[in-house]
Amino acid sequence: MVKSMTGFGRGEHSDGKRTVTAEVRSVNHRYCDISVRLPRRYGFVEEHVRAVVKERVRRGKIDVSFLIDSVAADDARVRLNMAAAEQYVSNLRALQERFDLGGGIDLGLLAGMPDIMKQSPDTENEEEIRAVFETALRRALLRFDGMRAAEGAGLSEDIRARGERIAVCVGEIEGFAPEIVRAYADKLRERIRELVGGEIELPEERIACEAALFADKSNITEELVRLKSHLRQLGSILSEDGETIGKKLDFLAQEFNREANTIGAKANDLRITKRMLEMKSEIEKIREQIQNIE
């Protein structure tokens, strides 16, 4: 299935103690880059969140964020760091004595010191909390994946349509190709007549030999066969299920471009050149669309 690398999804879950809202959004990226934002007290959930996201996403820059609302008092545990408080008091008294300072150490001053009071979930509830986060995240990912799949379907349809236009150009070039050698031979005869007039009999064997050499140099049969093969592969890749296909399509687009350039270099015919330029235009548009595909 074709999926876009751009998407957004939101999911929510409550276990009676807390309500967790997860948001997942992504943009194009060459690799899989996952950024997780959550409150510091829930930092232990981050690696699990990354693992869950990687189950669904292969490429893109993915931002995952969480909003947590506590709905039960026992979810918020404030712990007193007595060791830190003792060190603050000791250090403040040392400063007071060293610099002969006045004033006292009161509760307000001490309570405002970093790390004196810490809010954190009970360690025995980590699995319970992790499960709430995961449920909210999976609900967000379900909507996120739905948006990516919808956009991917549109991208796939556009690429298929452009592939069909390339196929039309290939068919027309195939029809023009046999005429190139005949046209070259006629032009060669006309040129010789202009140079020598009607006094000398035209060397048909020599003309045939020159035409054969030209035909060999301008032969684009292999390139047309490969283009047809690439078109079949394009349809096959777009129909794949459960695969990351963006990189495959990017490589295939490069091969399309290579064959089109070779045809343009070989074919000495304005009609073929025109079709080749049309193909290159469609190939470039395909490459632009592929940059959005996972």
C-alpha positions as CSV (number, residue, x, y, z in Angstrom):
1,M,0.0,0.0,0.0
2,V,1.3,3.5,-0.9
3,K,1.5,5.8,2.2
4,S,2.4,9.4,2.3
5,M,5.1,10.5,4.7
6,T,2.8,13.4,5.8
7,G,0.1,12.8,8.3
8,F,-1.5,13.7,11.7
9,G,-3.4,11.8,14.3
10,R,-4.7,12.3,17.8
11,G,-5.8,9.7,20.4
12,E,-6.9,9.8,24.0
13,H,-7.3,7.3,26.8
14,S,-8.2,7.5,30.5
15,D,-7.7,4.8,33.2
16,G,-9.6,6.7,35.8
17,K,-6.5,8.2,37.4
18,R,-5.2,10.2,34.4
19,T,-6.2,11.1,30.9
20,V,-3.5,10.9,28.3
21,T,-3.8,12.6,24.9
22,A,-1.3,11.6,22.2
23,E,-0.6,13.6,19.0
24,V,1.4,12.2,16.1
25,R,2.5,14.3,13.1
26,S,5.1,13.7,10.4
27,V,6.7,15.3,7.4
28,N,9.0,14.1,4.6
29,H,12.5,12.8,5.6
30,R,15.0,10.5,4.1
31,Y,15.2,8.3,7.2
32,C,13.0,7.5,10.2
33,D,13.6,10.3,12.7
34,I,11.3,10.1,15.8
35,S,11.1,12.9,18.3
36,V,9.1,12.3,21.5
37,R,7.9,15.1,23.8
38,L,6.4,14.3,27.2
39,P,6.6,15.6,30.8
40,R,9.9,14.8,32.6
41,R,8.2,12.7,35.2
42,Y,7.1,10.2,32.5
43,G,10.5,10.0,30.8
44,F,10.6,6.2,31.4
45,V,7.9,5.8,28.7
46,E,9.9,7.3,25.8
47,E,11.7,4.2,24.6
48,H,8.4,2.2,24.6
49,V,6.8,5.0,22.6
50,R,9.5,4.9,20.0
51,A,9.2,1.1,19.7
52,V,5.4,1.4,19.1
53,V,5.8,4.1,16.5
54,K,8.4,2.1,14.6
55,E,5.9,-0.7,14.2
56,R,3.9,1.5,11.9
57,V,6.4,4.0,10.4
58,R,9.5,3.3,8.2
59,R,10.4,6.7,6.9
60,G,9.7,10.4,7.8
61,K,10.3,12.9,10.5
62,I,7.8,12.0,13.2
63,D,6.9,14.2,16.2
64,V,5.0,12.5,19.0
65,S,3.7,14.7,21.9
66,F,1.6,13.9,25.0
67,L,-0.7,15.9,27.2
68,I,-1.5,14.4,30.6
69,D,-4.4,15.4,32.9
70,S,-4.4,13.8,36.4
71,V,-7.9,13.0,37.5
72,A,-7.1,11.2,40.7
73,A,-5.1,12.5,43.7
74,D,-3.0,9.3,44.1
75,D,-1.5,9.8,40.7
76,A,0.5,12.8,42.0
77,R,3.2,11.9,44.6
78,V,5.4,14.6,45.9
79,R,8.5,13.4,47.5
80,L,10.8,15.3,49.9
81,N,14.5,15.1,49.2
82,M,15.8,15.4,52.8
83,A,19.4,14.9,51.9
84,A,19.3,17.8,49.4
85,A,17.6,20.0,52.0
86,E,20.3,19.3,54.6
87,Q,23.0,20.2,52.1
88,Y,21.3,23.4,51.2
89,V,20.9,24.4,54.8
90,S,24.5,23.5,55.6
91,N,25.8,25.4,52.6
92,L,23.7,28.5,53.3
93,R,24.9,28.6,56.9
94,A,28.5,28.3,55.7
95,L,27.9,31.3,53.4
96,Q,26.4,33.2,56.3
97,E,29.4,32.6,58.5
98,R,32.0,33.2,55.8
99,F,30.7,36.5,54.7
100,D,29.1,37.6,58.0
101,L,25.6,37.8,56.5
102,G,22.4,38.5,58.3
103,G,19.0,37.0,57.7
104,G,17.6,33.6,58.4
105,I,16.8,30.4,56.5
106,D,13.1,30.1,56.3
107,L,10.7,27.5,54.8
108,G,9.9,29.6,51.8
109,L,13.6,29.9,50.8
110,L,14.3,26.3,51.3
111,A,11.1,25.0,49.5
112,G,12.1,27.1,46.4
113,M,15.4,25.3,46.0
114,P,15.8,22.9,43.1
115,D,15.1,19.2,43.7
116,I,13.8,19.7,47.3
117,M,10.3,18.6,46.2
118,K,9.9,16.1,43.4
119,Q,6.7,15.0,41.8
120,S,6.8,11.5,40.3
121,P,4.6,8.4,39.7
122,D,5.1,5.4,42.0
123,T,7.6,3.0,40.5
124,E,5.2,0.1,41.0
125,N,2.7,1.9,38.7
126,E,5.1,2.3,35.7
127,E,3.6,-0.6,33.8
128,E,0.1,0.7,34.4
129,I,1.1,4.2,33.2
130,R,3.0,2.8,30.2
131,A,-0.2,1.0,29.2
132,V,-2.3,4.2,29.3
133,F,0.3,6.0,27.1
134,E,0.4,3.1,24.6
135,T,-3.4,2.9,24.2
136,A,-3.6,6.7,23.5
137,L,-0.6,6.4,21.1
138,R,-2.1,3.5,19.2
139,R,-5.4,5.4,18.8
140,A,-3.4,8.4,17.4
141,L,-1.4,6.2,15.1
142,L,-4.6,4.6,13.7
143,R,-5.9,8.0,12.6
144,F,-2.4,9.0,11.5
145,D,-2.1,5.9,9.3
146,G,-5.6,6.6,7.9
147,M,-4.6,10.0,6.7
148,R,-1.3,8.8,5.3
149,A,-3.1,6.0,3.4
150,A,-5.6,8.4,2.0
151,E,-2.9,10.8,0.7
152,G,-0.9,7.8,-0.5
153,A,-3.9,6.7,-2.6
154,G,-4.0,10.1,-4.3
155,L,-0.2,10.0,-5.0
156,S,-0.5,6.5,-6.4
157,E,-3.3,7.5,-8.7
158,D,-1.3,10.5,-10.0
159,I,1.8,8.4,-10.6
160,R,-0.1,5.7,-12.5
161,A,-1.7,8.4,-14.7
162,R,1.7,9.8,-15.5
163,G,3.0,6.2,-16.2
164,E,0.2,5.8,-18.7
165,R,1.3,9.0,-20.5
166,I,4.8,7.7,-20.6
167,A,3.5,4.4,-22.1
168,V,1.7,6.4,-24.9
169,C,5.0,8.2,-25.7
170,V,6.8,4.9,-25.8
171,G,4.3,3.5,-28.2
172,E,4.5,6.5,-30.5
173,I,8.3,6.4,-30.5
174,E,8.1,2.7,-31.5
175,G,6.0,3.7,-34.5
176,F,8.4,6.4,-35.5
177,A,11.7,4.5,-35.1
178,P,11.5,2.3,-38.3
179,E,11.0,5.5,-40.4
180,I,14.2,7.1,-39.2
181,V,16.6,4.9,-41.2
182,R,14.4,5.3,-44.4
183,A,14.3,9.1,-43.9
184,Y,18.1,9.2,-43.4
185,A,18.7,7.2,-46.6
186,D,16.4,9.5,-48.6
187,K,18.2,12.6,-47.2
188,L,21.6,11.0,-48.1
189,R,20.5,10.4,-51.7
190,E,19.1,14.0,-52.0
191,R,22.4,15.4,-50.6
192,I,24.5,13.4,-53.1
193,R,22.3,14.6,-56.0
194,E,22.8,18.2,-54.9
195,L,26.5,17.7,-54.8
196,V,27.1,15.7,-58.1
197,G,23.9,16.4,-60.1
198,G,22.5,13.8,-62.4
199,E,25.8,13.0,-64.1
200,I,26.9,10.1,-61.8
201,E,24.8,7.1,-60.9
202,L,24.0,7.1,-57.2
203,P,25.9,4.4,-55.3
204,E,23.0,2.5,-53.8
205,E,25.3,0.0,-52.1
206,R,27.2,2.7,-50.4
207,I,24.0,4.5,-49.4
208,A,22.7,1.2,-48.0
209,C,25.9,0.7,-46.0
210,E,25.7,4.2,-44.6
211,A,22.1,3.7,-43.7
212,A,22.9,0.5,-41.9
213,L,25.7,2.2,-39.9
214,F,23.2,5.0,-39.0
215,A,20.6,2.4,-38.0
216,D,23.0,0.7,-35.7
217,K,24.0,4.0,-34.0
218,S,20.5,5.2,-33.6
219,N,18.9,1.9,-32.6
220,I,16.7,2.5,-29.5
221,T,15.0,-0.9,-29.4
222,E,16.8,-1.8,-26.1
223,E,15.9,1.4,-24.5
224,L,12.2,1.0,-25.4
225,V,12.2,-2.6,-24.1
226,R,13.6,-1.4,-20.8
227,L,11.1,1.4,-20.6
228,K,8.3,-1.0,-21.0
229,S,9.8,-3.2,-18.3
230,H,10.1,-0.2,-16.0
231,L,6.4,0.6,-16.6
232,R,5.5,-2.9,-15.6
233,Q,7.6,-2.6,-12.5
234,L,6.0,0.8,-11.6
235,G,2.6,-0.8,-11.6
236,S,3.8,-3.8,-9.6
237,I,5.5,-1.6,-6.9
238,L,2.5,0.6,-6.5
239,S,0.4,-2.5,-5.9
240,E,2.7,-3.9,-3.2
241,D,1.2,-4.3,0.3
242,G,3.1,-3.8,3.5
243,E,6.3,-2.6,2.0
244,T,8.2,0.6,2.1
245,I,8.2,1.5,-1.5
246,G,9.5,5.1,-1.7
247,K,13.1,4.2,-2.2
248,K,12.2,1.6,-4.8
249,L,10.2,4.1,-6.8
250,D,13.0,6.7,-6.5
251,F,15.5,4.2,-8.0
252,L,13.0,3.3,-10.7
253,A,12.5,6.9,-11.6
254,Q,16.2,7.3,-12.1
255,E,16.2,4.4,-14.5
256,F,13.3,5.9,-16.5
257,N,15.3,9.1,-16.8
258,R,18.4,7.3,-18.0
259,E,16.5,5.5,-20.8
260,A,14.8,8.7,-21.9
261,N,18.2,10.6,-22.0
262,T,19.7,7.8,-24.1
263,I,16.8,7.9,-26.6
264,G,17.2,11.6,-26.9
265,A,20.9,11.2,-27.6
266,K,20.4,8.5,-30.2
267,A,17.3,9.5,-32.1
268,N,17.9,12.0,-34.9
269,D,14.3,12.8,-35.3
270,L,12.2,15.8,-34.1
271,R,9.1,13.7,-33.4
272,I,11.0,11.3,-31.2
273,T,12.8,14.2,-29.5
274,K,9.4,15.8,-28.7
275,R,8.1,12.6,-27.2
276,M,11.3,12.2,-25.2
277,L,10.9,15.6,-23.7
278,E,7.3,14.8,-22.8
279,M,8.4,11.6,-21.1
280,K,11.1,13.5,-19.1
281,S,8.5,16.0,-18.0
282,E,6.3,13.2,-16.7
283,I,9.3,11.4,-15.1
284,E,10.3,14.6,-13.2
285,K,6.7,15.0,-11.9
286,I,6.8,11.3,-10.8
287,R,10.1,11.9,-8.9
288,E,8.5,14.9,-7.2
289,Q,5.6,12.8,-6.0
290,I,7.8,10.0,-4.9
291,Q,9.5,12.3,-2.4
292,N,6.2,12.2,-0.4
293,I,6.0,8.4,-0.3
294,E,7.1,6.3,2.6
